[in-house]
Amino acid sequence: MTRDEWIREYKANGGSWPTLVGVYAVIVAAMVLSGYLMVG
C-alpha cells in the first residue's frame, strides 16, 4: 500500500482527527527512520 492509499482509506473510513493524526505520525516516523538509516 502506498502512502496515498493509506490516507484515502482512513479518510473513507470516517477520517476522524485521532485517526488522521495517527496515520500522519506513522508516515512521518517511517520517513525519519528511513532517512536516519540511510545517513547512519
Secondary structure, DSSP 8 states (H G I E B T S, - for coil): --HHHHHHHHHHTT--HHHHHHHHHHHHHHHHHHHHHHH-
